[in-house]
Amino acid sequence: AAMSHRILNTSKPTLPPAPPPPPQLIHQTTPPKLGRRAAAAAVAVTIAASPALLGAVSPSARAQEASACIDGLPVTAKAFLDVSIGGEPAGRITVGLFGDAAPAGAARFLSLATGVGYRRKEFVKVVPGYVQHAGVVSYPVIPAVTDRLAAEMDAVRARCGGGGAMNAAGAVSIVVRDPSLPPPKPKLVARGGRLEIQEEQAGVVPNGTEFVIATRDSPELDASALVVGRVVAGMDVVGRIAAVATVKDNTGSAYFKVAKLIGDKRAVVAERGFNRPYTKILVTNCGILDLEQQ
């Protein structure tokens, strides 16, 4: 009977008291030990994430400084380029040339803007950062000239601080190296039993007559183009050129990469056509202006 009472008397069971809640503990984990490479990588990431620790200047600040420097260079001469797009007049671009800062480059551009140099020649490349004119193919490649232009390129860069985008928006530059190729890199080579440093540059050196007009700050041109002037009027015309539809750049395609890797000539031919405008963009007339003219 006693056992029966214990089994049936379950209306108010007696439960054991609930355990107290665990105390709020702050978990302190010991950081894992890093290897030498991982530790070095972590330090590099920390430094890169904190440029202020090194007193670094942001790329945009450098670009602004360089742009201000380019705008401040004295204009010693002016040239004009009358442009047509698809056979219709698009307007005039007036270029102020830096005869003091880049005398050889400015003189070369000025000489090609007179006579039949740039006249009836086309803009052959339109990319997001700049538009490129084909120059005068009939001019021979003269190493002494291109070497002097390259030396002036270094001088202009040094004059404007040495670290910014010399090819700021509106800058007019003569192509000294092919801008579609990577900038030259020092390479250590063995020659005649001695180690020598030479610059590795693929492709053919341009003849120093092509020119580009930057539509925005384009530091990617700094290693290939000498700033010889800036657009002082007609930037709206440059904008119309930049808006022309072009052949799609397909260098990122896997098929193109494989074709280029195995040396397929079709890839080389196709690459020459990338970024070419579908519509003919022509310099119909060009020449020299007085400094007071626009």
Salt bridges, closest charged atoms under 4 A:
ASP82 OD1 - ARG92 NE 2.72
ASP154 OD1 - ARG157 NH1 3.18
GLU196 OE1 - ARG191 NH1 2.70
GLU200 OE2 - LYS187 NZ 3.60
ASP236 OD2 - ARG240 NH2 3.38
ASP264 OD2 - ARG266 NH2 2.84
GLU271 OE1 - LYS260 NZ 2.81
